[in-house]
C-alpha cells in the first residue's frame, strides 16, 4: 500500500518504527536517521507511527447557522481562494474590500452570507 506523506515530512512510517525501536542516544539516532534530535524525541514518546491529522478541526459552514454572516480578513496569501471556497461551500459573497496600509502587503476583508 502506497504511503502519502505531506510536503514537509522527513520520515516514513518504517523510519518512525525504527526510531521507536532504537535505543541509542538522541544525538546518535538523529545522525543515523538524518533528522533533528527533536524529531527522534517526538516519535519515541508516541505509541503510533501514522501522521497526525492536520488542518482545521471544523469548517466555517458548520459553525455558522443559516442566515448567519461571516467576516474574513487577512493578508493576501491567506485570502486568495476565498471566492472559490465561498462558491464551493454554498456561501454568498456580499462584499470584498482591499487595502494597502504600508504598500507592502494587501489586506483583504470579505463579508460572506450563509443562505
C-alpha positions, 0 to 999 in steps of 0.5 A: 500500500502506497504511503502519502506523506505531506510536503514537509515530512522527513520520515516514513512510517518504517523510519518512525518504527525504527526510531521507536525501536532504537535505543541509542542516544538522541544525538546518535539516532538523529545522525543515523536517521538524518533528522533533528534530535527533536524529531527522534524525541517526538516519535519515541514518546508516541505509541503510533507511527501514522501522521497526525491529522492536520488542518482545521478541526471544523469548517466555517459552514458548520459553525455558522447557522443559516442566515448567519454572516461571516467576516474574513480578513487577512493578508493576501496569501491567506485570502486568495481562494476565498471566492472559490471556497465561498462558491464551493461551500454554498456561501454568498459573497456580499462584499470584498474590500482591499487595502494597502496600509504600508504598500507592502502587503494587501489586506483583504476583508470579505463579508460572506452570507450563509443562505 
